[in-house]
Each structure stands twice: as C-alpha cells, then as structure tokens.
C-alpha cells in the first residue's frame, strides 16, 4: 500500500459520468459492455435497473463523447432507439467525501464493537483486553484485504469502488462475529473453571469452536464461489473481497484475536519490545 501506486481507485473515487438509459429493443448487460469496450470505455460498470433499463457508470464524458457512446449503443444493441432517463457527472470532490465517510463508518463500527465486547465480557477479569483484541483482529483483516487489492491493482489493474467499501464493512462484521463466538467460549470456560490458566482455557475453547468456524466458513465460501462463477461481472469485485475476508477472518479469530489476549496476559509484548530495543542498541565496548 505504501509503494506507489497503491490502491487503484475506480470511477466512484476519481469522479466520472453516470446515466440511466432505457433501450427500445431487448438488451443484455454483456452486449452493452462489449460495445463500451470497443469505445475504450472498458472500466465502465453496467447495472440492470429493470426491463431494458440500465445504469451505466463511466469515466467523465463530454457532451460529444456521451453522444458518440449513445450512438454506438443504438447502432449495436438497440436499432429502434433509446431514451436517456438521467445523466449526471460525479465530481472528484463527491468521491473524496465518500472515502472520508467510509473511514468514519469504519471508525464508528470499531468503537461500537470495542465497547460492546467490553460490556459483554464484564463478568470475567480484564474485559477490555477482549475488546482491544477484537479491534486488532478487525484491523488485521481490513489491512490484509486492502493490501491484497493494492497488489491486484498493480498486477491486474483491479479497481476499488464503493462496492469494495461495502464488502469490506461486511467482512468486518463477519470477522467480529466469528471472533466473539470464540471469545464467548473462552468466557464460559473461565467462569466454569476459574482456577485453570487463561492459556489452557483459550486452548480448550479453540478446540471446541474450530469445527464450527471451519464448517461455517466453508459453507459460506461455497455460496460465494457459486455467485462468483455464475453471477454477473458487476458483483465480482464485491465477491472477491468477501472470499478473501472469509478466509482471513476465519484464521484471525483463532490465530490473532485469542493469541493477543494470551500474550497480553503473559506479558509477552514488553519482552518482545525489550528484545527489539536491545538489538538496535550499539554494542558496548
């Protein structure tokens, strides 16, 4: 993400033109996409809004470019004509506001999750650690997904748009839900066996919930893969985020969130920090 160009923003974030067109002849999404590609508008998105009515989003078009595009569509997909129901230009300023709003939504979700987990685990020692661990796992999942899409944007020209943000928030909800399932089992084991060490209770809880986590994730992955194979191109980026998020969220609930709680209890973080600091200090003469 740090190395340029980072994420490859789509029209939703860079600005562009949108139009709603009703064609007189029966028309398919793929026919419209093929025509747009011949005009070098391959990054356009096409959504079906009803019978022969489509929502088309492209790069910013001038009046002449819009007329050329519509003439091409009329000639290739609807010889009997069309009706432009709406045409709007999305400025980059509106796109920036969308990004800011998305980050605020993520921040608000994280704060809400933290306080909810803290409150829900108030009957066991140090409940705030569980809320903090859930947020770290959440940030881990989001970071992995964003990092993968930064790589895909560089090697495969994959763009991020508002569907990416929606999918990212969906993944966060799924990941936190899976994390809380594991934490809830930890809480039950701590209450039933308070003299057992936290490390042993966490290990037991993971063993009791790992089957449920894997089975739930596999079931969801089968559904997502079916949609990826047989669904429309408009949903592919959304589904790709969900597939990556399910895989990452499943292991982070077990291998990140719970391990942070155990490492915090055993005071591992100060020791790790101390080792790193000692390595960086120059050797004494």
C-alpha positions in Angstrom: 0.0 0.0 0.0 2.9 2.3 0.7 4.7 1.8 -2.6 3.0 3.8 -5.5 0.5 3.5 -7.0 -1.1 1.7 -4.0 -4.8 1.1 -4.4 -6.2 1.6 -7.9 -9.3 3.9 -7.4 -12.3 3.4 -9.6 -14.8 5.9 -11.0 -16.6 6.1 -7.7 -13.5 7.7 -6.1 -12.0 9.6 -9.1 -15.2 11.0 -10.4 -17.0 10.2 -13.7 -20.3 10.2 -15.5 -23.5 8.2 -14.8 -26.5 7.7 -17.0 -29.7 5.7 -16.9 -30.8 4.5 -20.4 -33.9 2.7 -21.5 -33.5 0.8 -24.7 -36.4 0.1 -27.1 -35.1 -3.3 -28.0 -34.4 -6.3 -25.7 -30.8 -5.8 -24.5 -28.4 -7.7 -22.3 -25.7 -6.4 -20.0 -22.9 -8.2 -21.9 -23.9 -6.6 -25.2 -23.6 -3.2 -23.6 -20.2 -4.0 -22.1 -18.9 -5.3 -25.4 -19.9 -2.1 -27.2 -18.3 0.1 -24.5 -15.1 -1.8 -24.7 -14.9 -1.1 -28.4 -15.0 2.6 -27.5 -12.1 2.1 -25.0 -14.5 2.5 -22.0 -13.7 -0.9 -20.6 -13.7 0.4 -17.0 -17.4 1.2 -17.1 -19.9 -0.6 -14.9 -23.4 -1.6 -16.1 -26.3 -2.5 -13.9 -29.7 -3.7 -14.9 -32.4 -1.4 -13.5 -35.4 -3.1 -15.0 -36.8 -4.2 -18.3 -34.2 -2.9 -20.9 -33.2 -0.2 -18.5 -29.6 0.1 -17.5 -27.5 2.2 -15.2 -24.1 3.0 -16.8 -21.1 4.5 -15.0 -18.1 5.6 -17.0 -15.2 8.0 -16.9 -16.1 11.6 -17.1 -17.7 12.2 -20.6 -18.0 15.4 -22.5 -21.3 16.1 -24.4 -19.8 14.9 -27.7 -18.3 11.8 -26.1 -21.7 11.0 -24.5 -23.5 11.4 -27.9 -20.9 9.1 -29.5 -21.3 6.5 -26.9 -25.1 6.5 -27.1 -25.0 6.4 -30.9 -22.7 3.4 -30.7 -25.1 1.6 -28.3 -28.1 2.5 -30.5 -26.4 1.1 -33.6 -25.2 -2.2 -32.0 -27.8 -3.1 -29.3 -31.0 -1.1 -30.0 -31.6 0.0 -33.6 -35.1 1.1 -32.6 -33.7 3.8 -30.3 -33.3 4.6 -26.7 -34.4 7.1 -24.0 -31.9 8.8 -21.6 -33.7 8.9 -18.3 -30.8 10.7 -16.5 -27.3 11.9 -17.0 -25.1 13.2 -14.2 -21.4 13.9 -13.6 -19.8 12.8 -10.3 -17.1 15.2 -9.3 -13.9 14.1 -7.6 -15.0 16.2 -4.5 -18.0 14.0 -4.0 -15.8 10.9 -4.4 -13.4 12.2 -1.7 -16.4 12.7 0.6 -17.4 9.1 0.0 -13.9 8.0 1.1 -14.0 10.1 4.2 -17.5 8.9 5.1 -16.3 5.3 4.7 -13.4 5.8 7.1 -15.7 7.4 9.6 -18.1 4.4 9.2 -15.2 2.0 9.9 -14.1 4.1 12.9 -17.6 4.2 14.4 -18.0 0.5 13.9 -14.7 -0.2 15.6 -15.6 2.0 18.6 -19.0 0.4 18.9 -17.6 -3.1 18.7 -15.0 -2.3 21.4 -17.4 -1.1 23.9 -19.9 -3.8 23.2 -17.3 -6.6 23.8 -16.0 -4.8 26.9 -19.6 -4.7 28.3 -20.5 -8.2 27.3 -17.4 -9.7 29.0 -17.7 -7.6 32.1 -18.1 -10.7 34.3 -14.6 -12.0 33.7 -11.2 -10.4 34.6 -9.9 -7.6 32.3 -12.7 -7.5 29.8 -11.2 -4.5 27.9 -8.5 -6.8 26.6 -11.1 -8.8 24.7 -12.5 -5.6 23.1 -9.0 -4.5 22.2 -8.0 -7.9 20.7 -11.2 -7.9 18.6 -10.4 -4.5 17.2 -6.8 -5.5 16.4 -8.1 -8.6 14.6 -10.6 -6.4 12.7 -7.8 -4.0 11.6 -5.7 -7.1 10.7 -8.4 -8.4 8.4 -9.0 -5.0 6.8 -5.3 -4.5 6.3 -4.8 -7.8 4.6 -7.7 -7.2 2.2 -6.6 -3.7 1.4 -3.0 -4.9 0.9 -4.1 -7.7 -1.5 -6.2 -5.3 -3.5 -3.2 -2.9 -3.7 -1.2 -5.8 -5.2 -4.1 -6.8 -7.6 -4.4 -3.1 -8.7 -0.7 -3.1 -9.7 -0.5 -6.6 -11.3 -4.1 -7.0 -12.7 -5.4 -3.4 -12.8 -8.2 -4.3 -10.3 -10.0 -1.2 -9.2 -11.6 -0.4 -5.8 -15.0 1.3 -5.7 -18.0 1.7 -3.3 -18.8 -2.0 -3.7 -15.3 -2.6 -2.2 -16.1 -0.5 0.8 -19.5 -2.2 1.3 -17.8 -5.6 1.1 -15.1 -4.5 3.5 -17.6 -3.5 6.1 -19.4 -6.8 5.6 -16.2 -8.7 6.2 -15.5 -6.8 9.3 -19.0 -7.7 10.7 -18.4 -11.4 9.8 -14.9 -11.5 11.3 -16.0 -9.9 14.6 -18.9 -12.3 14.8 -16.6 -15.2 14.5 -14.2 -13.7 17.0 -16.9 -13.2 19.5 -18.0 -16.8 19.2 -14.5 -18.0 20.2 -14.3 -15.3 23.0 -17.7 -16.4 24.3 -16.5 -20.0 24.7 -13.4 -18.6 26.5 -15.7 -16.7 28.8 -17.8 -19.8 29.6 -14.7 -21.9 30.3 -13.2 -19.1 32.6 -16.4 -19.0 34.6 -16.7 -22.8 34.9 -13.0 -23.3 35.7 -11.6 -20.0 37.2 -8.5 -21.8 38.6 -7.4 -23.0 35.2 -4.9 -20.8 33.5 -6.1 -18.4 30.7 -3.8 -20.2 28.3 -5.4 -23.5 29.0 -8.9 -22.1 28.8 -8.1 -20.4 25.4 -6.6 -23.6 24.1 -9.7 -25.6 25.2 -12.0 -23.0 23.7 -10.3 -23.0 20.3 -10.6 -26.8 20.2 -14.3 -26.6 21.0 -15.1 -23.9 18.4 -12.7 -24.7 15.5 -15.0 -27.2 13.9 -17.9 -24.7 13.9 -15.7 -21.9 12.5 -14.3 -24.0 9.6 -17.7 -25.5 8.8 -19.4 -22.1 8.7 -16.7 -20.6 6.6 -16.7 -23.5 4.1 -20.5 -23.2 3.7 -20.2 -19.5 3.1 -17.3 -20.0 0.7 -19.3 -22.5 -1.4 -22.1 -19.9 -1.8 -19.7 -17.1 -2.7 -17.8 -19.3 -5.2 -21.1 -20.2 -6.8 -22.0 -16.5 -7.1 -18.5 -15.7 -8.5 -18.9 -18.4 -11.2 -22.5 -17.8 -12.2 -23.2 -14.2 -11.1 -22.7 -11.1 -13.2 -19.4 -9.2 -13.6 -20.8 -6.3 -11.5 -20.6 -8.4 -8.4 -17.2 -10.0 -8.9 -15.1 -7.4 -7.0 -17.6 -7.5 -4.2 -17.5 -11.3 -4.0 -13.7 -11.3 -4.2 -13.5 -9.1 -1.1 -15.9 -11.4 0.7 -14.0 -14.6 -0.3 -10.6 -13.1 0.9 -12.3 -11.7 4.0 -13.9 -15.1 5.0 -10.5 -16.8 4.7 -8.7 -14.2 6.6 -11.4 -13.7 9.2 -11.6 -17.4 10.0 -7.9 -17.7 10.9 -7.6 -14.3 12.6 -10.4 -15.2 15.1 -8.3 -18.2 16.2 -4.7 -17.3 15.4 -4.8 -13.5 16.0 -7.5 -12.3 18.4 -7.3 -15.1 21.1 -3.5 -15.1 20.9 -3.3 -11.4 21.6 -5.3 -12.0 24.8 -3.0 -14.8 25.9 0.2 -12.8 25.0 -1.1 -9.8 26.9 -1.8 -11.9 30.0 1.7 -13.5 29.9 3.3 -10.1 29.4 4.9 -11.1 26.1 4.7 -7.7 24.5 7.1 -5.9 26.8 9.6 -8.7 26.4 9.3 -8.6 22.6 9.7 -4.8 22.7 12.7 -5.2 25.0 14.4 -7.6 22.7 13.9 -5.4 19.7 15.3 -2.4 21.6 18.4 -4.3 22.7 19.1 -5.4 19.2 19.0 -1.9 17.9 21.4 -0.5 20.6 25.1 -0.4 19.7 27.3 -3.0 21.3 29.2 -1.7 24.3 33.0 -1.6 24.2 
